[in-house]
Amino acid sequence: MNYYEASELKQLELLEGRIEIMKKQPAKRVNIVSLKLVRESSILYKQRRITSPDDAYKLLRDFLVDSDRERFVVVCLDTKNQPTAINICHVGSLNASLVHPREVMKAAILSNAASILVGHNHPSQDPTPSREDCEVTKRLVKAGKIIGIDVLDHIVVCEDKFVSLKEKGYV
């Protein structure tokens, strides 16, 4: 007899044991859900299309500059680079924001975005990207390639200036 083969009697005993265990466990309730975005408000964007980092800065500046904490936002774009939605993905502390690709891409997927721009503010008014800013940008670009949503740029926004991580070579 092969050590890896159980006799028919042993197989029957194992099967009956499993059936008894299954009878003792209550059924698992599974929720049926639907997902949708909820529009909280809107802004008027006169440019209509984003064609450069400067255009992205103009869209994000008024949205982010007055915040006392870091805010990380996702701008969802259609196939013509027209913004369709802006999602505040994360609100951080005075000098940090923890961002995960799953949260960034969730808004993009639900908005049917062809591509996205991401941006965040530096309340210190120094737009120099941190090591974490560069690392999260690289992770977002990789995640976007996997699911088919291009990350066009990551803009670090301050009141009078900005830095485009695309121009710095991270996108």
Protein Blocks (a to p, Z undefined) as FASTA:
>chain_A
ZZkbccfklmmmmmmmmmmmmmmpccddddddddddddfbdcddfklpacbfklmmmmmm
mmmmmpcbdcdddddddfkopafbdcdfbdcdfkbccddfklmmmmmmmnopabdcdddd
dfkopabdcfklmmmmmmmmmmmmmnopacfbdcdddfkbccdfklnopZZ
